[in-house]
Amino acid sequence: MGNFHCLFLVLLPLCFGFFVNTLSQEDSGSDASTDIYIVTLKQAPAAHQFEEQLRRQGHHRFHNGSSSGRLNRFHKPRNKSRSHPSSRSYIFRVHDSLLKRALRGEKYLKLYSYHYLVNGFAVFITPEQAKKLSRRREVANVALDFSVRTATTHTPQFLGLPKGAWSQGGGFETAGEGIVIGFIDTGIDPTHPSFADDVSEHSYPVPAHFSGVCEVTREFPSGSCNRKLVGARHFAASAITRGIFNSSQDSASPFDGDGHGTHTASVAAGNHGIPVVVAGHHFGNASGMAPRSHIAVYKALYKSFGGFAADVVAAIDQAAQDGVDIINLSITPNRRPPGIATFFNPIDMALLSAVKTGIFVVQAAGNTGPSPKSMSSFSPWIFTVGAASHDRAYSNSIILGNNVTIPGVGLAPGTDTNKMYTLISAVHALCNDTPLANDMYVSECQDSSNFNEELIQGNLLICSYSIRFVLGLSTIKQALETAKNLSAAGVVFFMDSFVIGFQLNPTPLEMPGIIIPSPEDSKILLQYYNSSLERKGLARKIARFGAVATISGGLKANYSITAPKVMYYSARGPDPEDSSLDDADIMKPNLVAPGNMIWAAWSSLGTDSVEFQGESFAMMSGTSMAAPHIAGLAALVKQKFPHFSPAAIASALSTTASLYDKSGGPIMAQRVYADPDVNQSPATPFDMGSGFVDATSALDPGLILDMTYDDYMSFLCGINGSGPVILNYTGQNCWGCNSTIGSADLNLPSITIARLNQSKMVEKTVTNIAGNETYKIGWSAPYGVSMKVTPTRFFIGMGEKQVLTIIFNATMNHSVASFGRIGLFGDRGHKLGIPLSVIVKLSYNTTNS
């Protein structure tokens, strides 16, 4: 298996490979006030130390000598660190010694030693012990641990990959080859064919720059990794120490017992041409965005509780040390980080160090939309992705005997098109000994013993879909089992009136069936059904079921020209700068990608979606699905431009994004949870950032806007009161910064001004990575703002830079965000867009409001 290694875990609850757990000399019992703290030390971590060493020795970085690119293969801090395990042992001993000296004779439990991106450790202690540690001169920062949560067959075609981005590099058989994507998620199912290394005659190469290992446990046996799945670890010390890790549900191994991690990994880098068969139906062949990329898994989230920052930081630290090229985080914090700025939290600061080593970081925006400031990914060095629809949809319908057609969902076959079937409600088909009063949920069809088979046989059984299905207390699968046991011709689910605004994904049904997701449409069905009943006598006993219907079926995909559109659940900007919700001068999300109704691989033991349990593929929706689309496409950019910095990759993806749907109209954004397709309007940069990703154009951006780690440091040092916090997290003193800059002055491929007080000048520097070209510049100013860009025309040679100066002037007092755009148009066909947003405008003229 080349240079891949296996790491055997002993069966101790806190032995997870790279981290060392240290129990104090006394027993590990703890009182109720103990908690987990992440402690960082003032001494720089290994990656920063090696970078400084290279700088002193005069080594140069890629990309025109700037420090924005990754170190070359012979001078990577990861490789240096890996080759000296004794340095890791030394750092672990330093951490242990500090704890012993600071907490003499007291109880504590060290969970992790971080050493690569962060020099510090996670420890289980009391608040008083945390104060003792914070007073030590070696200690920079002590932060309380916090929780995090998890936020395709057709999308390659929708994104134009087969004839566009893939074809530029030799087709799908080479797309992303040599690039390692690290997934911090719920693990992976290594048995899935999406992750096999023998599906093509073209064998996978061994990624020489990667040195990760493959844990071996009972659930993740030897041989689980290969040349495709090149590394797998898990991190759960924080959860185990808290006592919430359930060994019967949460596998203490890289195996995915949830399904989410398997899904995201295959979206980004799953093998090409894997048949998607669900509930016995074939839905096409699946492929990841970069099907030849390698996958490294760092499991830090679990199905029963989510995850914790201490475990996530350990996973990030290890992924960077192993040598991944891209990190995908389809996870977000459960709360907005406290403090002077949202950027200063352990996860984002660890990711800043990862970016310093050249790793491109992708994160889901969060599923907390559509309200403003609902963003859950904050920092400018993180590429934040929102969710949009794509053009494929599955629709189903039921045609009633009165010629009314009701739309619905359900990946199900239809009934005989030439026949109408009698509708029988579950509550009207009970056995004589099953009074309705004995089971208030009998209408959900969960137990076939409650029903009269003779009455239901050959007919359509009507069942209710209540909030219990949403909560997982009742399931579609069990209702289908009931219908099969009763020999029903099919099953019809109507939406309970108490389930308001619930959006239902197409659900696989093994028999003819439909789910009517609209309570209003459900009322139409029930009114027709009840009005068709014939009753007799004083007891009004049903003598005849007169309602009939046929189900059209929902296995065939339909294609729409109104895609993409921003989904209602996708988190929105503006980016909150702090916990008081002040706006940052940073545009979030960066862009949007397909995230709705995405087919991708599913774990054989996955339970995240009950309806896909036991299947090998699942259709899921969320920004969790959008982020790995970008991780995979970034791998294609990295493959073509191996020396690109993370900022350069972000620029290539952003400036080439599209503003239009397939019909040529503006991309729309859904505005409400209920009836989202009815309540929508043109998307703004706070909905979609730069726009919808254009994979082919991203491989030929013409110009890029680049940045270095030092630029991010200058920005952080410019935040009032940030000096001590930055010193705590990075070990660097802001006094060392030559100058500080505001966030609007970062060389991002966007401009956001949260407060325009009369006027402001912003500069952007573009670098030409293509041939000689002449560019013209045009712009549209945000409402309430006049602006000027200079120069309006320039010639730029290959490798040269050009500074653009943009001056904004407020023309009125206005507190509602307005938007504009700068366009750069090259005479060789390159087109770049820079979105603009200005929130509060304050002009000299105070009479206008």
C-alpha positions in Angstrom: 0.0 0.0 0.0 2.9 2.3 -0.7 3.8 4.7 2.1 0.4 4.4 3.9 0.6 3.4 7.5 -1.8 1.8 9.9 -2.2 2.9 13.5 -3.5 0.2 15.8 -5.5 1.5 18.8 -5.3 -0.2 22.1 -8.7 -0.5 23.8 -8.3 2.3 26.2 -11.1 4.9 26.1 -8.8 7.9 25.7 -6.0 6.5 23.4 -6.5 8.1 20.0 -3.1 7.9 18.3 -1.4 11.3 18.0 -2.6 13.0 21.2 -1.4 11.9 24.6 -3.8 11.8 27.5 -2.3 12.4 30.9 -3.9 11.5 34.2 -2.7 13.3 37.3 -1.1 11.2 40.0 -4.4 11.2 41.9 -7.5 9.5 40.4 -9.4 11.1 37.6 -12.6 11.7 39.5 -14.0 15.2 39.1 -16.6 17.4 40.7 -19.6 18.8 38.9 -17.9 22.1 38.1 -15.1 20.7 35.9 -15.1 21.4 32.2 -12.8 21.2 29.2 -10.5 24.2 28.4 -8.3 24.8 25.4 -5.0 26.2 26.6 -2.5 27.8 24.2 1.1 28.7 25.1 3.1 31.7 24.1 5.8 29.7 22.3 5.1 29.4 18.6 3.9 26.0 17.2 6.0 23.8 14.9 4.6 25.2 11.6 5.3 28.8 12.6 8.7 28.0 14.0 9.8 26.3 10.7 8.4 29.1 8.6 10.4 31.6 10.6 13.5 29.4 10.2 13.1 29.4 6.4 12.6 33.2 6.4 15.9 33.7 8.3 17.7 31.3 6.0 16.4 33.2 2.9 14.3 30.4 1.4 11.8 31.8 -1.1 8.1 30.9 -1.5 6.2 30.4 -4.7 4.2 32.9 -6.6 6.5 35.7 -7.5 8.5 35.5 -4.3 5.7 36.3 -2.0 4.9 34.3 1.1 1.4 33.6 -0.1 2.1 30.2 -1.7 2.6 26.9 0.0 6.2 26.0 0.7 7.6 23.8 -2.1 7.8 20.1 -1.6 11.3 20.2 -0.3 10.6 22.9 2.2 7.3 22.2 3.9 7.0 22.7 7.6 4.8 19.6 7.7 7.6 17.4 6.3 10.1 18.9 8.8 7.8 18.3 11.7 7.0 14.7 10.6 10.7 13.9 10.3 11.3 14.8 13.9 9.0 12.9 16.2 11.3 13.7 19.0 10.2 17.4 18.8 6.6 16.3 19.3 7.6 14.2 22.4 9.5 17.2 23.7 6.4 19.5 23.3 4.2 16.9 25.0 6.6 16.7 27.9 6.6 20.5 28.2 2.8 20.5 28.4 2.8 17.7 31.1 5.5 19.6 33.1 3.5 22.8 33.0 0.3 21.1 34.3 2.2 19.4 37.1 3.8 22.6 38.2 0.7 24.7 37.9 -1.7 22.2 39.5 0.5 20.6 42.1 -1.2 17.4 43.4 -4.6 18.4 42.0 -6.8 16.3 39.8 -6.8 17.0 36.0 -7.0 15.1 32.7 -5.1 16.3 29.7 -7.0 15.2 26.5 -4.9 16.5 23.6 -1.5 18.1 23.0 -1.6 20.4 20.0 1.8 21.2 18.5 1.7 21.8 14.8 -0.7 24.7 14.1 -1.3 25.4 17.8 1.1 25.0 20.7 -1.2 24.1 23.5 -3.5 21.4 25.0 -7.0 20.6 26.0 -7.5 19.7 29.6 -10.4 18.7 31.9 -10.2 21.0 35.0 -12.2 23.2 37.3 -12.6 27.0 36.7 -10.3 27.7 39.6 -7.6 25.5 38.0 -8.2 27.3 34.7 -7.5 30.6 36.5 -4.2 29.2 37.9 -3.1 28.2 34.4 -4.1 31.6 32.9 -1.7 33.2 35.5 1.3 31.2 34.3 3.8 33.3 32.3 4.1 30.4 29.7 0.3 30.5 29.0 -1.1 32.8 26.4 -4.8 31.9 26.5 -7.4 29.7 28.3 -10.7 29.2 26.4 -13.7 27.2 27.4 -14.5 24.4 24.9 -17.7 24.7 22.9 -20.0 22.5 20.8 -20.3 22.3 17.0 -22.8 20.7 14.7 -23.1 19.3 11.1 -24.7 22.2 9.0 -24.3 13.5 -6.5 -25.4 12.2 -9.8 -26.2 15.3 -11.8 -24.4 18.3 -10.3 -21.2 17.6 -12.4 -23.3 18.0 -15.5 -25.1 21.1 -14.1 -21.7 22.7 -13.4 -20.5 21.8 -16.9 -17.6 19.6 -15.7 -17.5 16.8 -18.3 -17.2 19.3 -21.3 -15.5 22.1 -19.3 -13.2 21.8 -16.3 -12.7 18.0 -16.5 -11.9 18.1 -20.2 -9.2 20.8 -19.7 -7.2 18.4 -17.6 -7.7 15.2 -19.5 -11.2 14.1 -18.4 -12.6 12.6 -15.2 -9.8 10.0 -15.0 -7.3 12.7 -14.0 -9.6 15.3 -12.4 -8.0 16.3 -9.1 -5.3 13.7 -9.2 -2.5 14.1 -6.6 -4.6 16.5 -4.4 -5.5 15.4 -0.9 -8.8 16.7 0.6 -9.2 16.4 4.4 -12.7 16.0 5.8 -13.4 17.0 9.4 -16.8 15.3 9.7 -18.5 12.2 11.0 -16.1 9.7 9.5 -16.4 7.5 6.4 -17.7 4.1 5.3 -14.5 2.7 3.7 -16.4 -0.2 2.0 -18.4 2.1 -0.3 -17.4 1.8 -4.0 -17.1 5.6 -4.2 -13.9 5.3 -2.2 -12.3 2.2 -3.8 -9.0 2.5 -5.6 -9.6 -0.2 -8.2 -12.5 1.1 -10.2 -10.4 2.2 -13.1 -7.6 0.8 -15.2 -5.8 4.0 -14.5 -4.3 3.3 -11.0 -4.2 5.9 -8.3 -0.8 7.4 -7.6 0.6 7.6 -4.1 0.5 11.3 -2.9 4.1 11.7 -1.9 3.5 14.9 0.2 1.0 13.2 2.5 2.0 11.2 5.6 -1.2 10.5 7.4 -2.1 7.1 8.9 -5.0 4.8 8.9 -6.4 3.8 12.3 -7.3 0.2 12.7 -10.1 -0.8 15.0 -12.8 -3.5 15.1 -15.2 -1.2 13.1 -12.4 0.0 10.8 -10.2 -3.0 10.1 -6.9 -3.3 8.4 -7.1 -2.7 4.7 -9.9 0.0 5.0 -7.5 2.6 3.5 -6.1 2.5 0.0 -4.6 4.8 -2.6 -7.9 6.7 -2.8 -8.8 6.8 1.0 -5.2 7.6 2.2 -5.8 8.4 5.8 -8.4 8.0 8.6 -8.4 9.0 12.3 -10.9 9.9 14.9 -11.0 12.4 17.8 -13.4 12.1 20.6 -11.5 12.9 23.8 -13.7 15.9 24.7 -16.9 14.0 24.3 -15.7 10.9 26.2 -14.5 13.1 29.1 -17.8 14.8 29.3 -19.5 11.4 29.6 -21.8 11.9 26.6 -20.0 9.5 24.2 -22.3 6.5 23.7 -20.3 3.5 22.6 -23.4 1.7 21.5 -24.2 4.5 19.0 -21.0 6.4 18.4 -18.1 4.3 17.0 -14.7 5.1 18.6 -13.1 4.8 15.1 -13.1 6.6 11.8 -16.1 4.6 10.6 -19.2 6.7 9.9 -22.2 5.7 11.9 -24.1 8.8 10.9 -23.8 9.1 7.1 -23.0 12.8 6.9 -19.2 12.4 6.5 -19.6 9.7 3.8 -21.9 11.9 1.9 -19.7 15.0 2.0 -16.6 13.1 1.0 -18.2 11.5 -2.0 -19.6 14.9 -3.2 -16.1 16.4 -3.3 -14.0 13.4 -4.4 -16.1 10.2 -4.9 -15.2 8.0 -7.7 -16.8 8.6 -11.1 -19.5 6.4 -12.6 -20.8 4.6 -9.4 -24.4 3.4 -9.9 -27.0 5.1 -7.6 -29.5 2.4 -6.6 -32.0 3.3 -3.8 -35.0 1.3 -2.8 -34.4 -0.9 -5.8 -34.6 2.0 -8.3 -31.7 3.2 -10.4 -31.1 7.0 -10.4 -28.0 7.3 -12.6 -24.3 7.2 -11.9 -22.6 9.3 -9.2 -19.3 11.2 -9.3 -17.5 13.6 -7.1 -16.3 17.0 -8.3 -12.7 15.9 -8.3 -13.1 12.1 -8.7 -9.4 11.4 -8.8 -8.5 13.4 -5.6 -7.5 11.5 -2.5 -9.5 11.5 0.7 -8.2 11.9 4.3 -10.8 11.6 7.1 -10.6 13.2 10.5 -13.7 12.2 12.4 -14.6 14.7 15.1 -18.4 14.7 15.0 -20.7 12.0 16.1 -24.4 11.1 15.4 -25.7 11.4 19.0 -24.3 14.7 20.1 -22.4 16.6 17.3 -18.9 17.6 18.4 -16.7 19.9 20.4 -14.1 22.5 19.5 -11.3 20.7 21.4 -11.7 17.6 19.2 -12.1 19.7 16.0 -8.9 21.7 16.7 -7.1 18.4 17.2 -8.4 17.2 13.9 -7.4 20.4 12.1 -3.9 20.3 13.7 -3.4 16.7 12.6 -4.7 17.3 9.0 -2.3 20.1 8.5 0.6 18.0 9.9 -0.3 15.1 7.6 -0.1 17.3 4.5 -3.6 17.8 3.2 -4.1 20.4 0.5 -7.7 21.3 1.3 -9.8 21.1 4.4 -13.6 20.7 4.2 -15.7 21.6 7.2 -19.4 21.0 6.7 -19.8 22.0 10.4 -20.6 25.2 12.2 -20.5 26.4 15.8 -23.7 26.1 17.8 -23.3 29.7 19.0 -21.6 32.9 17.9 -18.2 33.1 19.5 -18.0 35.7 22.3 -15.2 38.3 22.7 -14.1 41.4 20.8 -14.5 39.7 17.4 -16.1 36.5 16.0 -12.7 35.7 14.3 -11.0 35.1 17.6 -12.1 31.5 18.5 -10.0 28.3 18.7 -11.3 26.8 15.4 -10.9 29.9 13.2 -7.5 30.7 14.6 -6.3 27.1 14.0 -7.6 27.4 10.5 -5.6 30.7 10.1 -2.5 28.7 10.9 -3.6 26.1 8.4 -3.9 28.8 5.7 -0.4 30.0 6.6 0.9 26.6 5.6 -0.9 26.8 2.2 -4.1 24.8 3.0 -7.3 26.0 1.3 -10.1 25.9 3.9 -13.8 25.5 2.9 -16.7 25.8 5.4 -20.4 25.6 5.2 -22.2 28.9 5.8 -24.8 27.2 8.1 -28.5 26.2 7.7 -29.8 29.1 9.8 -31.2 31.3 7.0 -33.0 33.2 5.6 -32.8 35.9 8.2 -30.0 38.6 7.9 -26.8 38.1 10.0 -27.5 34.4 10.3 -24.0 33.5 9.1 -22.1 30.8 11.0 -18.7 31.1 9.2 -17.0 34.4 9.9 -13.3 34.8 9.0 -11.8 36.2 5.8 -9.3 33.3 5.5 -12.1 30.8 5.4 -14.0 30.2 2.1 -17.7 30.2 3.1 -20.2 28.5 0.9 -24.0 28.9 0.8 -26.5 26.5 -0.7 -28.3 26.8 -4.0 -30.6 24.6 -6.0 -29.6 22.9 -9.2 -31.9 22.1 -12.2 -32.9 18.6 -11.4 -36.0 17.8 -9.4 -38.2 14.8 -8.7 -42.0 15.4 -8.7 -44.9 13.1 -8.1 -48.6 13.7 -8.2 -51.9 12.1 -7.5 -54.9 12.4 -9.8 -58.2 12.3 -8.0 -61.5 11.0 -9.3 -62.8 14.5 -9.6 -60.0 15.3 -12.1 -58.0 17.4 -9.5 -54.3 16.8 -9.6 -52.3 17.3 -6.4 -48.5 17.6 -6.5 -46.3 15.8 -4.0 -43.0 14.1 -3.5 -41.8 10.6 -3.3 -39.2 8.6 -5.2 -41.7 6.0 -6.0 -43.2 4.1 -8.9 -46.8 5.0 -10.0 -49.8 2.9 -10.0 -51.4 1.4 -13.2 -52.0 4.5 -15.3 -55.1 3.0 -16.8 -56.8 2.3 -13.5 -58.3 4.3 -10.6 -57.9 2.8 -7.1 -60.2 3.2 -4.1 -58.8 5.5 -1.4 -59.1 4.1 2.2 -58.2 6.2 5.2 -56.3 4.4 7.9 -58.7 5.6 10.6 -61.6 4.0 8.6 -59.9 0.6 8.2 -59.3 -0.4 11.8 -59.9 -3.9 13.0 -63.0 -4.3 15.2 -60.9 -4.6 18.3 -58.8 -1.4 17.7 -60.8 1.6 18.9 -59.4 4.9 17.6 -59.2 6.2 21.1 -56.7 3.6 22.1 -54.0 4.9 19.7 -54.1 8.5 18.8 -51.3 7.9 16.3 -53.0 5.0 14.5 -53.4 7.2 11.4 -49.6 7.1 10.9 -49.9 3.5 9.8 -47.0 2.2 12.0 -48.6 -1.2 13.0 -50.3 -3.4 10.4 -52.0 -5.4 13.2 -54.3 -2.5 13.8 -55.9 -2.7 10.4 -58.4 -4.8 8.4 -56.5 -6.3 5.5 -59.6 -7.3 3.5 -60.6 -3.7 3.4 -57.2 -2.3 2.4 -56.1 -5.0 -0.1 -55.7 -3.7 -3.6 -56.6 -0.1 -2.6 -54.6 3.1 -1.8 -54.1 3.5 2.0 -54.2 7.1 3.3 -51.8 7.8 6.2 -51.0 11.0 8.1 -47.6 12.6 8.2 -47.2 14.3 11.6 -44.5 16.0 13.6 -43.6 12.5 14.8 -42.1 11.7 11.4 -40.0 14.9 11.7 -38.8 13.8 15.1 -38.1 10.2 14.0 -40.7 8.7 16.3 -42.6 7.4 13.2 -41.1 6.5 9.9 -42.1 6.3 6.2 -40.4 2.8 6.1 -42.6 1.4 8.8 -45.7 2.8 7.1 -44.7 1.2 3.8 -44.1 -2.1 5.7 -47.7 -1.8 7.0 -49.0 -1.1 3.5 -47.2 -4.1 2.1 -48.4 -6.4 4.9 -51.9 -5.4 4.1 -51.5 -5.9 0.3 -52.3 -2.2 -0.4 -51.9 -1.1 -4.0 -50.1 2.0 -2.7 -49.9 4.6 0.0 -50.8 8.3 0.2 -49.4 10.5 3.0 -51.1 13.8 3.8 -49.5 16.5 5.9 -50.9 17.0 9.4 -52.1 20.6 9.8 -49.8 21.0 12.8 -46.7 20.5 10.6 -46.4 24.1 9.3 -43.9 25.0 6.6 -41.9 21.8 6.8 -39.9 21.3 3.6 -39.7 17.6 2.7 -37.0 16.1 0.4 -38.0 13.4 -2.0 -38.2 10.1 0.0 -37.5 6.7 -1.5 -40.6 4.5 -1.6 -40.4 0.8 -2.6 -44.0 0.7 -3.7 -46.4 3.2 -5.4 -46.8 6.1 -3.1 -46.8 9.9 -2.6 -46.3 12.4 0.2 -48.3 15.6 -0.1 -46.1 18.1 1.7 -48.6 21.0 1.6 -51.3 21.2 4.4 -53.5 23.1 2.0 -53.3 20.4 -0.7 -53.8 17.8 2.1 -57.1 19.5 2.9 -58.2 19.2 -0.7 -57.5 15.5 -0.6 -59.3 14.9 2.6 -62.3 17.1 1.6 -62.7 15.0 -1.6 -62.3 11.8 0.3 -64.8 12.6 3.0 -67.4 14.0 0.6 -67.2 10.8 -1.4 -68.0 8.5 1.6 -71.5 7.0 1.6 -72.9 6.5 5.2 -76.0 4.8 6.4 -78.1 4.7 9.5 -78.1 6.8 12.6 -74.6 5.6 13.4 -73.4 7.0 10.1 -71.5 3.9 9.4 -69.5 3.9 6.1 -71.3 1.8 3.5 -69.1 2.7 0.5 -65.7 4.3 -0.1 -66.4 6.4 -3.2 -63.1 8.3 -3.6 -60.7 7.0 -6.2 -57.3 8.1 -7.4 -54.2 7.1 -9.3 -50.5 7.9 -8.6 -48.3 9.1 -11.4 -45.0 8.2 -9.8 -41.8 10.2 -9.0 -38.9 8.2 -10.4 -38.2 10.3 -13.4 -36.2 13.5 -13.0 -37.5 16.9 -14.3 -35.2 19.7 -15.3 -35.9 23.4 -14.7 -34.5 26.5 -16.3 -35.0 28.6 -13.1 -32.0 27.1 -11.4 -29.9 27.9 -9.5 -31.7 29.8 -6.7 -30.5 30.4 -3.2 -32.2 28.1 -0.7 -34.2 29.5 2.2 -32.1 27.7 4.8 -28.8 29.0 3.5 -27.3 31.4 6.1 -27.1 35.0 5.0 -24.8 38.0 5.5 -23.8 40.5 6.5 -21.0 38.9 8.4 -21.4 39.6 12.2 -18.1 41.0 13.5 -18.9 40.4 17.2 -21.5 38.9 19.5 -23.3 42.3 19.6 -24.0 41.8 15.9 -22.0 44.7 14.6 -21.3 44.3 10.9 -17.8 43.3 9.6 -16.4 44.8 6.4 -16.2 41.3 5.0 -18.6 39.7 2.6 -20.1 36.4 3.5 -20.9 34.0 2.1 -18.1 33.9 -0.5 -20.3 32.2 -3.0 -23.0 29.5 -3.4 -22.9 26.0 -4.9 -25.4 23.1 -5.3 -26.6 22.1 -1.9 -30.2 21.0 -2.4 -31.4 17.5 -3.0 -27.9 16.1 -3.6 -27.4 12.4 -4.3 -24.2 11.1 -2.8 -22.7 8.0 -1.0 -24.3 6.9 2.3 -22.8 4.8 5.1 -24.1 1.3 5.4 -24.9 2.1 9.0 -25.9 5.7 8.5 -28.8 6.9 10.6 -28.8 10.7 10.0 -31.7 10.1 7.7 -34.1 7.3 8.7 -35.6 7.1 5.3 -32.2 6.1 3.7 -31.2 3.7 6.4 -29.6 0.6 4.9 -29.2 2.3 1.5 -25.8 3.0 -0.2 -26.8 6.4 -1.4 -28.9 9.2 0.0 -30.4 12.5 -1.1 -29.6 15.3 1.3 -29.9 19.0 1.5 -28.0 21.8 3.3 -24.9 24.0 3.1 -23.1 20.8 4.3 -23.6 19.5 0.8 -22.6 22.8 -0.9 -19.2 23.1 0.8 -17.7 19.8 -0.5 -18.7 20.9 -4.1 -16.3 23.8 -3.6 -13.7 21.6 -1.9 -13.7 19.4 -5.0 -13.6 22.2 -7.5 -10.8 23.8 -5.5 -8.9 20.6 -6.0 -9.2 21.1 -9.8 -7.9 24.7 -9.4 -5.0 23.5 -7.2 -4.2 20.7 -9.7 -3.9 23.2 -12.5 -2.1 25.9 -10.4 -0.1 24.0 -7.8 1.6 27.1 -6.6 -1.6 29.0 -5.9 -2.0 30.3 -2.4 -5.4 29.8 -0.6 -6.3 33.4 -1.3 -5.5 32.9 -5.0 -7.8 29.8 -5.2 -10.5 31.8 -3.4 -10.1 34.6 -5.9 -10.3 32.3 -9.0 -13.5 30.8 -7.7 -15.1 34.1 -6.7 -14.3 36.5 -9.5 -15.6 34.1 -12.1 -18.9 33.2 -10.4 -22.1 33.6 -12.3 -25.0 36.0 -11.4 -27.6 34.3 -13.7 -29.7 31.2 -13.8 -30.1 28.9 -16.8 -32.8 31.1 -18.4 -30.5 34.1 -18.3 -32.4 35.9 -15.6 -31.0 36.9 -12.2 -30.4 34.3 -9.6 -33.3 34.4 -7.1 -33.2 33.9 -3.4 -35.9 32.3 -1.3 -36.9 34.6 1.5 -39.1 32.6 3.8 -39.4 29.1 5.2 -43.0 28.5 4.3 -43.8 28.5 0.5 -40.2 29.5 -0.4 -40.8 29.4 -4.1 -43.6 31.9 -3.9 -41.6 34.3 -1.7 -38.4 35.0 -3.5 -36.6 38.0 -5.0 -33.3 38.6 -6.8 -30.3 37.5 -4.7 -27.9 40.0 -3.3 -24.3 39.5 -2.3 -25.4 38.9 1.3 -27.4 35.9 -0.1 -24.9 34.5 -2.6 -21.6 36.4 -2.2 -19.9 36.6 -5.6 -22.5 34.4 -7.2 -22.9 30.8 -8.2 -19.7 28.9 -8.8 -18.5 28.5 -12.5 -16.1 25.6 -12.4 -14.8 26.0 -15.9 -14.2 29.8 -15.7 -12.4 29.3 -12.4 -9.7 27.4 -14.2 -8.9 30.4 -16.3 -9.6 33.6 -14.2 -7.0 35.8 -16.0 -6.4 37.9 -12.9 -6.3 37.0 -9.2 -6.4 39.0 -6.0 -3.8 37.5 -3.7 -3.0 37.8 0.0 -0.5 36.5 2.5 -0.7 35.4 6.2 0.8 38.8 7.1 -2.1 40.6 5.5 -4.5 38.7 7.7 -2.3 39.5 10.7 -2.4 43.2 9.8 -6.1 43.1 9.6 -6.5 41.3 13.0 -4.1 43.8 14.6 -6.3 46.6 13.3 -9.2 45.5 15.5 -9.4 47.6 18.6 -8.1 45.8 21.7 -7.0 42.8 19.7 -3.3 42.9 20.6 -3.4 40.6 23.7 -5.8 38.2 22.0 -3.6 37.9 18.9 -0.5 37.3 21.1 -2.5 34.6 23.0 -3.4 32.7 19.8 -0.4 33.2 17.5 2.5 34.1 19.8 3.0 37.1 17.6 3.1 40.7 18.9 1.1 43.4 16.9 4.0 45.8 17.6 5.8 43.8 14.9 3.3 44.7 12.2 4.6 47.4 9.9 1.0 48.7 9.6 -2.5 47.7 10.3 -5.4 47.7 7.9 -9.2 47.6 8.1 -11.1 44.6 6.8 -12.3 46.6 3.8 -8.6 47.0 2.9 -7.9 43.3 2.6 -7.2 42.3 -0.9 -10.4 40.2 -1.1 -12.3 39.7 -4.3 -15.2 41.7 -2.8 -15.8 45.0 -1.0 -18.1 45.5 2.0 -18.3 48.8 3.9 -20.4 48.4 7.0 -20.4 52.2 7.7 -19.5 54.7 4.9 -18.9 58.0 6.7 -18.9 60.5 3.9 -16.2 58.9 1.8 -13.7 56.0 1.7 -10.9 54.9 -0.6 -10.2 51.2 -1.1 -7.3 49.7 -3.1 -7.3 46.3 -4.8 -4.2 44.7 -6.4 -4.7 42.3 -9.3 -2.0 39.9 -10.6 -2.0 38.6 -14.1 -1.6 34.8 -14.3 -2.5 34.6 -18.0 -0.9 36.2 -21.1 -0.6 39.9 -21.9 -4.0 41.5 -21.9 -5.8 44.9 -21.9 -8.7 45.3 -19.5 -11.5 47.8 -19.4 -13.3 48.5 -16.1 -17.0 49.2 -15.6 -19.1 49.5 -12.4 -22.5 50.0 -10.9 -22.6 51.9 -7.7 -24.7 50.9 -4.7 -27.8 53.0 -4.0 -27.0 56.1 -2.1 -23.3 56.0 -3.1 -21.3 57.5 -5.9 -18.0 55.9 -6.9 -15.1 56.1 -9.2 -12.5 53.4 -10.2 -9.1 54.3 -11.6 -7.7 53.4 -13.9 -10.6 52.6 -16.2 -8.4 50.9 -18.7 -5.0 49.2 -18.3 -2.6 46.9 -20.0 -1.0 44.2 -17.9 1.7 41.7 -18.8 2.0 38.1 -17.6 3.0 38.0 -14.0 2.5 41.8 -13.5 0.4 43.6 -10.9 -2.0 46.5 -11.2 -3.4 48.5 -8.4 -7.1 49.6 -8.7 -8.2 52.6 -6.6 -11.9 52.8 -5.7 -13.4 55.9 -4.1 -16.8 55.7 -2.5 -18.8 58.8 -1.5 -22.1 58.7 0.4 -24.8 60.8 -1.4 -27.5 60.4 1.3 -28.0 59.2 4.8 -29.3 55.7 4.4 -29.1 52.7 6.7 -30.4 49.9 4.4 -27.7 47.8 2.7 -27.3 48.5 -1.0 -25.2 46.7 -3.6 -23.1 47.2 -6.7 -20.4 45.6 -8.8 -17.1 46.2 -10.5 -16.5 44.4 -13.8 -13.1 43.8 -15.4 -13.3 42.9 -19.1 -10.2 41.7 -20.9 -9.6 41.8 -24.6 -8.7 38.1 -24.6 -12.1 37.1 -23.1 -11.4 37.1 -19.4 -14.2 38.6 -17.3 -14.0 39.2 -13.5 -16.6 40.5 -11.1 -16.1 42.1 -7.7 -19.3 42.5 -5.7 -19.9 45.6 -3.6 -22.0 46.2 -0.5 -22.4 49.3 1.6 -24.7 49.2 4.6 -24.9 52.5 6.5 -24.3 55.6 4.4 -23.6 59.0 6.1 -23.3 62.1 3.9 -22.8 65.8 4.4 -26.5 66.3 3.6 -28.4 65.4 6.8 -31.8 66.4 5.4 -32.3 63.2 3.5 -33.0 60.0 5.3 
